[in-house]
Amino acid sequence: MRQASEGSRYSLKRIFFSLLKQRYSYKYGFQIPTPTQIGEGFYIGHFGTVVINTRARIGKNCNIAHNVTIGQANRGKLEGYPTIGDNVWIGTGSVIVGNIKIGSNVLIAPNSFVNVDVPDFSLVLGNPCKIVSKENPTDGYINNILPS
């Protein structure tokens, strides 16, 4: 995906990777626009719908399960897009919306609805979400960790 945004607009490399990204988007059911800022070590664990807003920012070593939405809020005090830190695991069916910040080393349990800021080293559960402080919530959950 990063290669689809590199080079000049009409370079052969950019066109090739853009077409490849589009093909895999349909084949595997994800919607991640090319300009989305995503850190290294990004991992989608299963086949299924993943929708990420163009302006959302995702840190390094983020793991996302299927049926996850990371989107915008269009009105109210949370109008905007989420920022997600490093080493975050997002479970199946989770929804993260609004101008919020998810800290680093956070585990978001399956089917959670998150529209509040989440501090580092937290476990997020349920709808409405409940935040529990935990020493190493992502231990054993994060795949494809890239060395710093």
C-alpha positions in Angstrom: 0.0 0.0 0.0 2.9 2.4 0.8 4.3 1.8 -2.7 0.9 2.9 -4.3 1.5 6.4 -2.8 5.2 6.7 -3.8 6.5 8.3 -6.9 4.9 10.8 -9.3 1.2 10.6 -10.0 1.5 8.8 -13.3 4.7 6.7 -12.7 4.5 3.1 -13.8 5.4 1.9 -10.2 2.5 3.9 -8.7 0.0 2.8 -11.3 1.0 -0.8 -10.9 0.8 -0.8 -7.1 -2.5 1.1 -7.2 -4.1 -1.5 -9.4 -2.7 -4.3 -7.2 -4.1 -2.6 -4.1 -7.5 -2.2 -5.7 -7.6 -5.8 -6.7 -6.7 -7.0 -3.2 -9.2 -4.6 -1.7 -12.0 -6.3 -3.6 -10.6 -9.8 -3.2 -10.1 -9.6 0.6 -12.8 -7.1 1.6 -10.9 -4.1 2.9 -11.2 -0.4 2.3 -8.0 1.4 3.1 -7.4 4.5 1.0 -3.8 4.9 -0.3 -3.1 8.2 1.6 -3.9 6.7 5.0 -1.0 7.0 7.4 -0.2 3.5 8.7 3.0 2.6 10.5 5.2 -0.5 9.8 4.2 -3.9 10.9 0.5 -3.4 10.1 -1.3 -6.7 10.2 -4.9 -7.8 9.2 -5.5 -11.2 10.8 -8.4 -12.6 8.9 -10.4 -12.2 5.7 -13.3 -9.8 6.1 -14.4 -6.2 6.0 -11.9 -3.7 7.3 -12.8 0.0 6.7 -10.3 2.7 7.7 -10.9 6.4 7.0 -8.4 8.3 4.9 -7.4 10.7 7.6 -7.1 8.2 10.4 -3.5 7.7 11.7 -2.2 4.3 12.8 1.1 3.6 14.5 3.6 0.8 14.2 2.7 -2.9 14.8 -1.1 -2.5 14.8 -3.1 -5.7 14.4 -6.6 -5.6 13.2 -9.2 -8.4 13.0 -12.1 -8.6 10.5 -15.2 -6.4 10.5 -13.4 -3.4 12.1 -14.3 0.2 11.3 -12.0 3.1 12.1 -13.9 6.1 11.0 -14.9 9.7 11.4 -17.5 11.5 13.4 -19.2 14.2 11.3 -20.6 16.4 14.1 -20.4 17.2 17.8 -17.4 17.7 20.1 -15.7 14.5 18.7 -15.9 15.6 15.0 -12.8 14.2 13.3 -10.6 11.2 12.9 -8.9 8.7 15.3 -5.2 8.5 16.0 -4.0 5.1 17.1 -0.7 4.5 18.8 1.9 1.7 18.5 1.4 -1.9 19.4 -2.4 -1.8 19.4 -4.6 -4.9 18.9 -8.1 -4.3 17.6 -10.6 -7.2 17.9 -13.3 -8.4 15.6 -16.3 -6.1 15.1 -14.8 -3.1 16.9 -15.7 0.4 15.9 -13.4 3.4 16.6 -14.8 6.8 15.7 -14.2 10.5 16.3 -11.3 12.8 17.1 -9.8 10.5 19.8 -6.4 9.2 20.7 -5.8 5.6 21.4 -2.5 5.2 23.3 0.3 2.6 22.7 0.1 -0.9 24.0 -3.7 -1.0 24.0 -5.9 -4.1 23.5 -9.4 -3.3 22.2 -11.6 -6.3 22.8 -14.0 -7.7 20.1 -17.2 -5.8 19.5 -16.1 -2.7 21.4 -17.3 0.8 20.5 -14.6 3.3 21.2 -15.3 7.1 21.1 -13.2 8.3 24.0 -9.5 8.8 24.5 -7.7 5.7 25.7 -4.4 6.0 27.7 -1.3 3.8 27.2 -1.3 0.3 28.6 -5.1 -0.2 28.7 -7.7 -2.8 27.9 -10.9 -1.6 26.3 -14.1 -3.7 26.7 -17.7 -3.4 25.5 -20.3 -1.0 24.3 -20.2 1.6 25.8 -16.5 1.0 26.3 -15.0 0.4 29.7 -11.3 1.2 30.0 -9.2 -1.0 32.4 -5.5 -0.2 33.1 -3.3 -3.2 32.6 0.5 -3.7 32.7 0.9 -5.6 29.4 -2.4 -5.9 27.7 -1.1 -6.9 24.3 1.4 -9.5 25.4 1.0 -12.5 23.1 -1.5 -10.7 20.8 0.6 -8.6 18.5 1.9 -10.4 15.3 4.6 -9.2 12.9 6.4 -7.0 15.4 9.2 -5.1 13.6 12.3 -4.2 15.5 12.7 -0.5 16.3 
